Amino acid sequence: MGLLARSAGFVRYAVEGPLPENFWDFAAERIAAHSFRDIDETYDERSIGWVSVASMFDSDFSRAPYAVGDHLILSMRIDERKVAAKILRKFCLKEEERLKVLRQVPKLSRAQRLEIKENIELKLLKQALPAPAVYDLCWNLAAGTILFFSTNQKAQESFEELFRQTFELGVMLQVPYLVAEHLLPAEQHSALADLSPAIFV
């Protein structure tokens, strides 16, 4: 579930470092450079980039702007082609058996089996359709925080890398302690250090 859904799960990030000067001009250039590129008509295994929250097909943001007040709202789209391990194994064994009969040998060498695997995997990847996944984010520029609408660790790692490449800024995942430190005034930070875990049994 994402930003526009009735319910959603999200994690909070803090943005590390100051915003560049003329931020919106900088953002427009960088988002365009890292917008999503379709791989439906190619044999590429993976594509990742930004689209609008209105549609995963809107990579030029004609349907919805990413600038909303002092917030930046985007969706990260990832398309991946995958071949299931069981399917790959099946077709590799089938090709191995065909070659053993053709060459009249009881066994193929390791190098031959690896070559078969590479060829079969490439062939199956060309036949596979890329599966899309879309994850929303809301960046509060004034507060320096981001809500990323996925609790999936792999998606978070992809987001962190794409965000760094796009905006040349780091992000830090905010655990509850760090969120409290961010929200509380500085004079109350020492009280956080004195907290100890409670066992509810």
Backbone torsions as a table, in degrees:
resi	resn	phi	psi	omega
1	MET	NA	141.8	-174.7
2	GLY	-116.8	-161.9	-173.8
3	LEU	-59.9	-38.6	-175.3
4	LEU	-94.0	4.9	-179.6
5	ALA	-82.9	164.2	179.5
6	ARG	-67.8	-34.2	176.5
7	SER	-135.7	153.1	-175.3
8	ALA	-156.7	148.8	169.9
9	GLY	-105.8	141.0	-178.6
10	PHE	-150.3	163.8	170.9
11	VAL	-121.6	157.4	-177.8
12	ARG	-109.2	136.1	175.4
13	TYR	-119.1	151.8	168.6
14	ALA	-106.5	136.8	179.0
15	VAL	-87.3	130.2	-177.6
16	GLU	-99.5	126.2	177.6
17	GLY	103.1	156.9	-179.7
18	PRO	-76.2	154.5	176.3
19	LEU	-72.1	145.0	177.1
20	PRO	-64.2	157.4	174.8
21	GLU	-65.5	152.7	-176.7
22	ASN	49.4	54.9	-169.7
23	PHE	-57.0	-43.8	-174.8
24	TRP	-66.4	-34.2	174.6
25	ASP	-66.9	-43.3	177.7
26	PHE	-60.8	-45.7	-178.2
27	ALA	-63.2	-42.0	-179.4
28	ALA	-59.8	-43.2	-179.8
29	GLU	-67.2	-44.1	-175.0
30	ARG	-73.4	-37.9	178.5
31	ILE	-66.0	-41.4	177.6
32	ALA	-61.3	-39.6	-179.4
33	ALA	-68.8	-25.8	-177.5
34	HIS	-116.1	23.4	176.4
35	SER	-72.3	161.3	-175.0
36	PHE	-67.9	139.1	175.6
37	ARG	-115.9	125.9	-177.3
38	ASP	-69.6	140.8	178.2
39	ILE	-119.7	15.4	-179.2
40	ASP	-59.1	-36.1	-176.8
41	GLU	-99.4	15.4	178.7
42	THR	-123.1	-178.5	174.9
43	TYR	-109.1	14.6	178.5
44	ASP	-63.3	143.7	-178.1
45	GLU	-81.7	-28.8	-172.4
46	ARG	-150.2	143.2	172.5
47	SER	-141.3	137.9	179.7
48	ILE	-138.2	139.3	179.0
49	GLY	-180.0	-177.7	-175.3
50	TRP	-93.3	142.2	171.2
51	VAL	-136.8	172.0	179.1
52	SER	-80.8	158.3	179.0
53	VAL	-70.4	-15.8	-178.3
54	ALA	-76.0	-32.4	-176.5
55	SER	-160.2	137.2	178.5
56	MET	-72.9	-8.0	177.3
57	PHE	-95.8	-2.2	-176.4
58	ASP	-96.9	81.3	-179.2
59	SER	-90.7	-6.8	174.7
60	ASP	-106.8	6.5	173.3
61	PHE	59.6	38.8	177.0
62	SER	-81.7	-21.8	-177.8
63	ARG	-93.4	-27.6	179.8
64	ALA	-154.0	130.4	178.3
65	PRO	-74.4	154.4	176.5
66	TYR	-89.9	-13.8	178.6
67	ALA	-94.1	116.0	178.6
68	VAL	-131.4	99.1	-175.7
69	GLY	61.7	-128.7	176.3
70	ASP	-100.4	29.9	175.8
71	HIS	-118.6	148.1	173.1
72	LEU	-115.7	121.9	-173.9
73	ILE	-121.1	122.8	-176.8
74	LEU	-138.8	165.6	167.1
75	SER	-122.2	138.2	174.4
76	MET	-97.0	122.9	178.3
77	ARG	-110.6	133.6	176.0
78	ILE	-125.0	123.3	172.1
79	ASP	-110.5	130.6	-179.0
80	GLU	-135.3	138.3	169.8
81	ARG	-96.9	130.7	179.6
82	LYS	-135.2	149.0	173.4
83	VAL	-117.6	122.8	179.8
84	ALA	-60.8	139.4	-176.6
85	ALA	-57.5	-39.7	-178.8
86	LYS	-66.7	-37.7	178.6
87	ILE	-68.0	-43.5	178.4
88	LEU	-60.2	-45.0	-179.7
89	ARG	-62.5	-42.0	-179.8
90	LYS	-58.1	-50.1	-176.4
91	PHE	-73.0	-28.2	174.8
92	CYS	-66.5	-46.4	178.8
93	LEU	-62.8	-39.2	179.2
94	LYS	-62.2	-43.8	178.9
95	GLU	-68.9	-37.5	177.4
96	GLU	-61.6	-44.1	178.9
97	GLU	-63.6	-39.2	179.4
98	ARG	-62.5	-43.6	-178.6
99	LEU	-70.2	-35.7	177.9
100	LYS	-63.2	-40.3	177.9
101	VAL	-68.9	-44.3	-178.1
102	LEU	-61.6	-42.1	-176.2
103	ARG	-93.0	-6.7	179.6
104	GLN	56.4	51.4	177.1
105	VAL	-124.9	147.3	-178.8
106	PRO	-76.9	-21.0	-172.5
107	LYS	-153.3	145.8	175.1
108	LEU	-98.8	151.9	178.7
109	SER	-72.4	163.9	178.7
110	ARG	-61.5	-40.3	179.6
111	ALA	-62.9	-39.7	178.6
112	GLN	-65.6	-40.5	179.8
113	ARG	-67.0	-38.0	177.4
114	LEU	-65.2	-39.9	178.6
115	GLU	-64.3	-40.7	177.2
116	ILE	-61.7	-45.0	-179.1
117	LYS	-60.9	-44.8	-179.6
118	GLU	-62.8	-43.8	-178.9
119	ASN	-66.4	-43.2	-179.1
120	ILE	-67.2	-41.0	-179.7
121	GLU	-63.2	-42.1	178.2
122	LEU	-63.5	-42.2	179.9
123	LYS	-62.9	-44.6	-179.0
124	LEU	-69.3	-35.9	177.9
125	LEU	-63.2	-37.5	178.7
126	LYS	-65.0	-29.0	-179.8
127	GLN	-85.3	-20.5	-175.0
128	ALA	-77.9	142.5	175.3
129	LEU	-89.9	137.8	179.4
130	PRO	-68.6	130.2	178.9
131	ALA	-92.2	129.7	-177.9
132	PRO	-91.0	150.7	170.5
133	ALA	-139.9	138.0	-176.3
134	VAL	-128.8	134.2	-178.6
135	TYR	-132.0	127.9	-177.5
136	ASP	-89.2	156.8	172.8
137	LEU	-145.8	151.0	177.0
138	CYS	-130.6	115.4	-176.9
139	TRP	-104.1	113.4	175.0
140	ASN	-84.9	103.4	-173.7
141	LEU	-67.1	-37.0	-178.0
142	ALA	-68.0	-41.1	-177.9
143	ALA	-86.3	-16.8	-178.5
144	GLY	71.3	32.5	-179.1
145	THR	-126.4	154.1	179.0
146	ILE	-128.8	134.6	168.2
147	LEU	-101.2	119.6	178.5
148	PHE	-110.2	122.4	-168.0
149	PHE	-89.6	62.2	171.2
150	SER	-163.7	140.9	175.1
151	THR	-104.8	9.4	178.9
152	ASN	-77.9	125.3	-174.5
153	GLN	-64.1	-40.2	180.0
154	LYS	-64.6	-40.4	177.4
155	ALA	-64.4	-39.5	179.0
156	GLN	-63.7	-41.3	179.2
157	GLU	-64.3	-40.1	177.5
158	SER	-64.6	-41.5	178.4
159	PHE	-62.4	-46.8	-178.2
160	GLU	-58.0	-42.6	-179.5
161	GLU	-68.7	-45.5	-179.6
162	LEU	-65.1	-39.0	179.1
163	PHE	-62.4	-44.5	179.5
164	ARG	-62.5	-43.8	-179.4
165	GLN	-64.4	-37.8	-175.8
166	THR	-76.2	-52.2	-170.1
167	PHE	-105.1	-2.8	179.4
168	GLU	56.5	35.9	177.2
169	LEU	-130.7	148.2	176.9
170	GLY	-89.6	161.4	174.6
171	VAL	-132.4	148.8	178.1
172	MET	-127.3	125.7	178.5
173	LEU	-63.9	131.5	-175.4
174	GLN	-98.4	107.0	171.8
175	VAL	-75.1	163.9	-176.4
176	PRO	-51.5	-39.0	179.7
177	TYR	-59.9	-45.9	-178.3
178	LEU	-69.7	-32.5	175.8
179	VAL	-63.8	-44.6	178.6
180	ALA	-61.3	-41.5	179.1
181	GLU	-62.7	-35.8	179.7
182	HIS	-71.2	-38.0	-174.6
183	LEU	-83.2	-31.5	-176.6
184	LEU	-80.5	150.6	174.4
185	PRO	-66.0	156.6	-173.4
186	ALA	-57.0	-34.1	-176.9
187	GLU	-69.4	-14.1	179.3
188	GLN	-100.1	1.0	-179.1
189	HIS	-64.6	-33.6	-179.4
190	SER	-64.6	-31.3	178.1
191	ALA	-66.0	-31.4	177.6
192	LEU	-64.3	-38.6	-178.8
193	ALA	-64.0	-24.2	-178.8
194	ASP	-87.5	-4.8	-179.2
195	LEU	-69.1	145.9	175.6
196	SER	-132.0	152.2	-177.3
197	PRO	-66.3	146.4	177.4
198	ALA	-108.4	143.3	178.5
199	ILE	-107.2	117.5	-178.1
200	PHE	-99.1	89.9	179.8
201	VAL	-130.2	NA	NA
